[in-house]
Amino acid sequence: MASRLVNKLAFEQRSRAGCSNSSYVFVRCSACSFYYVYDEELEELYFDPAKLTKWSASISQSAPCAGCGAASWKLIAATEVELPAIATAGWYFCISTTR
């Protein structure tokens, strides 16, 4: 996945989360395009950019989407083209300025 889109330092400063091996990516719901930040190392999915609320990956696979409530959905890696929508969704503080 495209971890270069997430500024690791900015995300960890605000979330007080992660570990030295954490690698973050923007992902979206396949049903509604609700955006999340996913920590590939710890397998944690962050769904609220204001509170930085998270689920473990095992919970997120059985939980409804936080955006649309769909019971059956998949995570899709976001691309650079989606950055304006990601910023509007509240994740502006951790968008990397270098690609």
Secondary structure, 3 states (H helix, E strand, C coil): CCHHHECHHHHHHHHCCCCCCCCEEEEEECCCCCEEEEECCCCEEEEECCCCEEEEHHHHCCCCCCCCCCCCCCEEECCHHHHHHHHHHHHHHHECCCC
